[in-house]
Amino acid sequence: MKLAVISHKVCWHSSDSPSGFITDGGFPQQIGAISELFDETKVVVPCRTGGNTSGLSPLVGNALSVVPLSEPKGKGLRRKLNMPLWLFRNCFTIFRECLKADAIHSPIPGDVGTIGMVFAMLFRKPLFVRHCGNWLVQRTMAERFWRWSMEYFAGGRNVMLATGGADRPPSEKNPNVEWIFATSLRKTEIETNAPRELPKGSPIKLIIVCRQEERKGTDVVIDSLPLVLEKLPNVTLDVVGGGSKLDLFQKQAMANSVADRVTFHGKVTHAQVIELLKASHLFCYPTSASEGFPKVVLEAMAIGLPVITTPVSVLPHLIGSSNGILLKEPAPKELANAVIGLCSDPARYRSLSASAIETAKSFSLESWRERIRRKLVETWKVDSLSRPRVRQSSAASGNV
């Protein structure tokens, strides 16, 4: 089968990538895994040339290619007003790729993904939608529309998966909407990790990885640091990720007289995130934002970092009482007490570390891909999504 992925995810042209394109977040890993299910995958996305490409990863996969669209102009209301003109300019490309595809995948929330959903239904193509935002909380009319559309259209040949997890199904209105977790880690990246120990004598490193925006928790971690240092004078903090509030958080560190204890790394590649996590001891994530399934929390767990976070979205389900600490509220004093208490109890620290790794083993990219494969095969009533791949022998390929 040939798959067309229609998404708002911006990609950049790059001669260093096998596909000719790079992008950020967990999109490259997840689309690469999905491409392994199909004979051919076309990723139809807005693309740009030039600009700051630091922290971006190659978009690669099995028989994967990128079909560039122009980038919608503006943000918010301006973007919405410009969408009719953008659609006029890009309609033929989307039309062509949807028509050629055997199935369509539309990640949402996002205006381009929504257009992909509409084309899939017009052409009566098998459709696979992933809701990658916070399914449990809708604050805007657009968010309510995306949830309504998934609940209304789920069933038949339409596979609707909501990113997250809970003890109850995502929808009481339509049981065909199902949960799917999010991940960016291969099985081998998890299984090679061993439980961590608190360092003796050397600094204890706290880390937060996220977009540096309001409510993600970076300000709470920085405000907690003076309280932590009163009891643990050898603690440092790594702040990883770019965003509009990065400068503000740097000033906040100076105002708290902890600038010498905080390293701001800015936007880095996925591989660099993993290396920074491996060099740390505690993952702090006191978020109060609207979260879906924060992949970086799972990445920290896979490496063996106990997680100190808040009971937002899927986090209570993921962390529980065995993989970290759930704060009652995202407050500096609450966070400081949790850090001090855990760093003063090496046995509990090691137990949480070991449990975090074991939990993460169930959330590999291979498990995620297989979960999707089973659902698509069952719903689309096909034996397989791809033809068997014939492996060339060494003699046939000219190697001896």
C-alpha positions as CSV (number, residue, x, y, z in Angstrom):
1,M,0.0,0.0,0.0
2,K,1.0,3.6,-0.6
3,L,0.5,6.0,2.2
4,A,0.2,9.8,2.0
5,V,0.9,11.7,5.3
6,I,-0.8,15.1,5.2
7,S,0.5,17.3,8.1
8,H,1.1,20.9,9.1
9,K,4.5,19.9,10.5
10,V,7.1,22.3,8.9
11,C,10.2,20.7,7.4
12,W,13.4,22.3,6.1
13,H,15.3,21.5,2.9
14,S,18.7,19.9,3.8
15,S,21.2,18.2,1.5
16,D,22.6,16.3,4.5
17,S,19.4,14.3,4.9
18,P,18.7,11.2,2.8
19,S,15.2,12.4,2.0
20,G,16.4,16.0,1.5
21,F,14.5,17.3,4.5
22,I,14.8,17.7,8.3
23,T,12.4,18.6,11.0
24,D,12.0,18.6,14.8
25,G,10.2,16.9,17.7
26,G,9.3,13.2,17.6
27,F,7.9,13.6,14.0
28,P,11.0,12.1,12.2
29,Q,11.1,9.0,14.5
30,Q,7.3,8.4,14.3
31,I,6.9,8.9,10.6
32,G,10.0,6.7,10.0
33,A,8.4,3.9,12.0
34,I,5.0,4.3,10.2
35,S,6.8,4.1,6.9
36,E,8.1,0.6,7.8
37,L,4.5,-0.6,7.5
38,F,3.9,0.5,4.0
39,D,5.4,0.0,0.5
40,E,5.8,3.7,0.0
41,T,5.2,6.8,2.1
42,K,4.8,10.4,0.8
43,V,5.0,13.1,3.5
44,V,3.1,16.1,2.2
45,V,4.1,19.0,4.5
46,P,4.9,22.8,4.4
47,C,8.6,23.3,3.8
48,R,11.0,26.2,4.1
49,T,14.5,26.9,3.0
50,G,17.1,28.5,5.2
51,G,16.7,29.9,8.6
52,N,17.9,28.4,11.9
53,T,18.0,24.7,11.5
54,S,19.8,23.8,14.8
55,G,18.3,21.0,16.7
56,L,16.6,19.4,13.7
57,S,16.8,15.7,12.7
58,P,16.7,14.0,9.3
59,L,13.2,12.8,8.1
60,V,14.0,9.3,6.8
61,G,12.2,6.0,6.5
62,N,11.3,3.0,4.2
63,A,10.7,4.3,0.7
64,L,9.9,7.7,2.2
65,S,9.9,10.9,0.2
66,V,8.7,14.4,1.0
67,V,6.3,16.4,-1.2
68,P,6.8,20.1,-0.3
69,L,3.9,22.5,0.2
70,S,4.3,26.3,0.7
71,E,4.2,27.4,4.3
72,P,1.0,29.1,5.5
73,K,1.6,32.7,6.4
74,G,1.1,34.2,9.8
75,K,-0.2,32.8,13.1
76,G,-3.6,32.7,14.8
77,L,-6.3,34.7,13.1
78,R,-3.9,35.9,10.3
79,R,-3.1,32.3,9.4
80,K,-6.8,31.4,9.3
81,L,-7.6,34.3,7.0
82,N,-4.7,33.3,4.7
83,M,-5.7,29.6,4.5
84,P,-8.1,30.0,1.5
85,L,-5.3,31.5,-0.6
86,W,-2.8,28.9,0.7
87,L,-5.3,26.1,-0.2
88,F,-5.8,27.5,-3.7
89,R,-2.0,27.5,-4.2
90,N,-1.5,24.0,-2.8
91,C,-4.8,22.3,-3.6
92,F,-3.6,20.5,-6.7
93,T,-0.5,19.0,-4.9
94,I,-2.6,17.7,-2.0
95,F,-5.3,16.5,-4.5
96,R,-2.7,14.6,-6.6
97,E,-1.0,12.9,-3.7
98,C,-4.3,11.9,-2.0
99,L,-5.6,10.5,-5.3
100,K,-2.4,8.4,-5.9
101,A,-2.3,7.1,-2.3
102,D,-4.0,3.9,-1.1
103,A,-4.5,5.3,2.4
104,I,-4.1,8.7,4.1
105,H,-2.7,9.6,7.5
106,S,-3.6,12.9,9.1
107,P,-1.9,14.0,12.3
108,I,-4.0,16.7,14.1
109,P,-4.5,19.2,15.7
110,G,-3.5,21.2,12.6
111,D,-5.2,22.9,9.6
112,V,-3.2,21.0,7.0
113,G,-4.0,17.7,8.6
114,T,-7.7,18.6,8.7
115,I,-7.6,19.3,5.0
116,G,-6.0,15.8,4.5
117,M,-9.0,14.3,6.4
118,V,-11.5,16.1,4.1
119,F,-9.7,14.9,1.0
120,A,-9.5,11.3,2.3
121,M,-13.3,11.3,2.9
122,L,-14.0,12.9,-0.5
123,F,-11.9,10.2,-2.2
124,R,-13.3,7.5,0.1
125,K,-9.7,6.5,1.0
126,P,-8.9,4.5,4.2
127,L,-8.1,7.1,6.8
128,F,-5.8,7.0,9.8
129,V,-6.0,10.0,12.2
130,R,-3.8,10.6,15.2
131,H,-4.9,13.3,17.7
132,C,-1.5,14.5,19.1
133,G,-2.7,17.2,21.5
134,N,-4.5,17.0,24.8
135,W,-7.6,14.9,24.1
136,L,-9.0,15.4,27.6
137,V,-9.0,19.3,27.5
138,Q,-10.4,21.4,24.7
139,R,-10.1,25.2,25.2
140,T,-10.8,26.5,21.7
141,M,-13.5,26.1,19.1
142,A,-11.0,24.4,16.8
143,E,-10.0,21.9,19.5
144,R,-13.6,21.1,20.1
145,F,-14.2,20.6,16.4
146,W,-11.3,18.2,16.1
147,R,-12.6,16.1,18.9
148,W,-16.1,16.1,17.6
149,S,-15.0,15.1,14.1
150,M,-13.0,12.2,15.4
151,E,-15.9,11.0,17.5
152,Y,-18.4,11.5,14.6
153,F,-16.3,9.8,11.9
154,A,-14.6,7.0,13.8
155,G,-15.6,3.6,12.4
156,G,-15.8,2.0,9.1
157,R,-12.5,2.5,7.3
158,N,-11.7,5.5,9.5
159,V,-9.1,4.8,12.3
160,M,-9.1,7.4,15.0
161,L,-6.5,7.3,17.7
162,A,-6.2,9.8,20.6
163,T,-2.7,10.3,22.0
164,G,-2.8,9.7,25.7
165,G,-3.9,7.1,28.1
166,A,-6.3,6.5,31.0
167,D,-8.3,3.7,32.7
168,R,-11.4,4.6,30.7
169,P,-11.8,4.8,26.9
170,P,-11.2,8.2,25.3
171,S,-14.8,8.6,24.1
172,E,-18.1,7.7,25.6
173,K,-19.8,8.7,22.4
174,N,-17.9,6.4,20.0
175,P,-16.0,3.3,21.2
176,N,-14.1,3.2,17.9
177,V,-11.9,6.1,19.1
178,E,-8.9,4.4,20.9
179,W,-5.9,5.5,22.9
180,I,-2.4,5.5,21.5
181,F,0.8,6.4,23.4
182,A,3.6,8.5,21.9
183,T,7.2,7.6,21.8
184,S,10.5,8.3,19.9
185,L,12.7,5.4,21.3
186,R,13.7,2.2,19.7
187,K,13.6,-1.0,21.7
188,T,17.4,-1.3,21.8
189,E,17.7,2.3,23.1
190,I,15.7,1.3,26.2
191,E,16.9,-2.3,26.9
192,T,20.6,-1.2,27.1
193,N,19.9,1.1,30.1
194,A,20.5,0.0,33.7
195,P,19.1,1.4,36.9
196,R,20.8,4.6,38.0
197,E,22.6,5.4,41.3
198,L,22.8,8.8,43.0
199,P,26.4,10.2,42.7
200,K,28.5,10.3,45.8
201,G,30.4,13.5,46.1
202,S,29.9,14.8,42.5
203,P,27.1,17.2,41.6
204,I,23.5,16.0,41.3
205,K,22.1,17.2,38.0
206,L,18.5,18.2,37.5
207,I,17.1,18.6,34.0
208,I,14.0,19.9,32.3
209,V,13.4,19.4,28.5
210,C,10.5,21.2,26.9
211,R,9.6,24.2,24.8
212,Q,10.5,27.2,26.9
213,E,7.0,28.7,27.2
214,E,4.6,29.6,30.0
215,R,3.2,26.8,32.1
216,K,5.7,24.2,31.0
217,G,7.4,24.4,34.4
218,T,10.8,25.8,33.8
219,D,10.0,28.9,35.9
220,V,8.9,26.6,38.8
221,V,12.2,24.6,38.6
222,I,14.3,27.8,38.6
223,D,12.4,29.2,41.6
224,S,12.8,25.9,43.4
225,L,16.6,25.9,43.0
226,P,17.5,28.3,45.9
227,L,15.5,26.1,48.2
228,V,17.1,22.9,47.0
229,L,20.6,24.4,47.3
230,E,20.0,25.1,51.0
231,K,20.0,21.4,51.6
232,L,21.9,20.1,48.6
233,P,24.6,22.6,47.7
234,N,26.0,20.5,44.9
235,V,22.9,20.6,42.7
236,T,23.0,21.9,39.1
237,L,20.2,22.4,36.5
238,D,20.1,21.9,32.7
239,V,17.4,23.7,30.8
240,V,17.0,22.2,27.3
241,G,14.8,23.6,24.5
242,G,14.1,26.8,22.7
243,G,11.1,29.0,23.0
244,S,9.8,32.6,23.4
245,K,10.4,32.7,27.1
246,L,14.0,31.5,27.1
247,D,15.4,35.0,27.7
248,L,12.9,35.6,30.5
249,F,14.0,32.3,32.2
250,Q,17.6,33.3,31.9
251,K,16.9,36.6,33.7
252,Q,14.9,34.7,36.3
253,A,18.0,32.6,37.1
254,M,20.1,35.7,37.5
255,A,17.4,37.3,39.8
256,N,17.4,34.1,41.9
257,S,21.3,34.2,42.1
258,V,21.5,30.7,40.6
259,A,22.7,31.6,37.1
260,D,26.0,29.9,37.8
261,R,24.1,26.7,38.6
262,V,21.9,26.7,35.5
263,T,23.0,25.8,31.9
264,F,20.6,26.9,29.1
265,H,21.2,24.6,26.1
266,G,18.6,26.0,23.8
267,K,17.2,23.9,21.0
268,V,19.2,20.7,20.3
269,T,18.8,17.6,18.3
270,H,17.0,14.5,19.6
271,A,20.3,12.7,19.9
272,Q,21.7,15.6,22.0
273,V,18.6,15.4,24.2
274,I,19.3,11.8,24.9
275,E,22.9,12.5,25.8
276,L,21.9,15.3,28.2
277,L,19.4,13.0,29.9
278,K,22.0,10.3,30.3
279,A,24.3,12.8,32.0
280,S,21.5,13.8,34.5
281,H,20.0,12.3,37.6
282,L,16.4,13.7,38.0
283,F,13.9,14.8,35.4
284,C,11.8,17.8,36.7
285,Y,8.6,18.6,34.8
286,P,6.2,20.6,37.0
287,T,3.9,21.4,34.0
288,S,0.5,23.1,34.2
289,A,0.1,23.2,30.4
290,S,-2.3,21.3,28.2
291,E,-0.3,18.1,27.6
292,G,-1.0,15.2,25.4
293,F,1.6,12.5,25.9
294,P,4.9,14.2,26.6
295,K,7.5,12.0,24.8
296,V,10.4,13.5,26.7
297,V,9.0,12.2,30.0
298,L,9.1,8.7,28.5
299,E,12.6,9.3,27.2
300,A,13.8,10.3,30.7
301,M,12.2,7.1,32.2
302,A,13.8,4.9,29.6
303,I,17.2,6.2,30.6
304,G,16.4,5.5,34.3
305,L,15.6,9.0,35.5
306,P,12.9,9.2,38.2
307,V,10.4,11.9,37.1
308,I,9.0,14.6,39.3
309,T,6.0,16.0,37.7
310,T,2.3,17.0,38.1
311,P,-1.0,15.1,37.7
312,V,-1.7,16.5,34.2
313,S,-3.2,14.6,31.3
314,V,-1.6,11.1,31.0
315,L,1.2,11.8,33.5
316,P,-0.5,10.2,36.5
317,H,-1.2,7.1,34.4
318,L,2.4,7.0,33.2
319,I,4.3,7.8,36.4
320,G,2.0,6.3,39.1
321,S,3.8,5.8,42.4
322,S,6.6,3.6,41.0
323,N,8.4,5.7,38.4
324,G,8.7,9.1,40.1
325,I,6.8,11.6,42.3
326,L,3.5,13.4,41.4
327,L,3.3,16.9,43.0
328,K,0.0,18.2,44.4
329,E,0.7,21.5,42.6
330,P,3.4,23.0,40.4
331,A,4.9,25.1,43.2
332,P,8.6,25.7,43.9
333,K,8.4,24.6,47.5
334,E,6.6,21.4,46.6
335,L,9.2,20.6,43.9
336,A,12.1,21.5,46.2
337,N,10.8,19.2,48.9
338,A,10.4,16.3,46.4
339,V,14.0,16.8,45.1
340,I,15.5,17.0,48.5
341,G,13.6,14.0,49.8
342,L,14.5,11.8,46.9
343,C,18.1,12.8,46.8
344,S,18.4,11.9,50.5
345,D,17.1,8.4,49.9
346,P,19.4,6.4,47.6
347,A,17.5,3.1,47.9
348,R,14.2,4.8,46.9
349,Y,16.0,6.6,44.0
350,R,17.4,3.3,42.6
351,S,14.0,1.6,43.0
352,L,12.2,4.3,41.0
353,S,15.0,4.3,38.4
354,A,14.7,0.5,37.9
355,S,10.8,0.7,37.7
356,A,11.0,3.6,35.2
357,I,13.1,1.6,32.8
358,E,10.8,-1.4,33.0
359,T,7.8,0.7,32.4
360,A,9.4,2.4,29.4
361,K,10.1,-1.0,27.8
362,S,6.4,-1.3,27.0
363,F,6.5,2.0,25.1
364,S,9.1,1.4,22.3
365,L,8.7,2.6,18.7
366,E,8.4,-1.0,17.7
367,S,5.5,-1.6,20.1
368,W,3.9,1.7,18.9
369,R,4.2,0.7,15.3
370,E,2.9,-2.8,15.9
371,R,-0.2,-1.4,17.8
372,I,-0.9,0.8,14.8
373,R,-0.3,-2.0,12.3
374,R,-2.8,-4.3,14.0
375,K,-5.4,-1.6,14.2
376,L,-5.1,-0.7,10.5
377,V,-5.0,-4.3,9.3
378,E,-8.1,-5.1,11.4
379,T,-10.1,-2.0,10.3
380,W,-9.1,-1.9,6.7
381,K,-9.6,-5.6,6.3
382,V,-6.3,-6.3,4.6
383,D,-3.9,-9.2,5.1
384,S,-0.9,-6.8,5.1
385,L,-0.1,-3.1,4.6
386,S,2.9,-3.9,2.4
387,R,4.2,-6.6,0.0
388,P,6.9,-9.0,1.4
389,R,10.3,-7.4,0.9
390,V,12.8,-9.7,-0.8
391,R,16.3,-9.5,0.7
392,Q,19.1,-9.5,-1.9
393,S,21.7,-12.2,-1.4
394,S,25.3,-11.0,-1.1
395,A,26.2,-12.8,-4.3
396,A,23.3,-11.2,-6.2
397,S,24.3,-7.7,-4.9
398,G,27.9,-8.2,-6.1
399,N,29.3,-8.7,-2.6
400,V,31.5,-11.7,-1.7
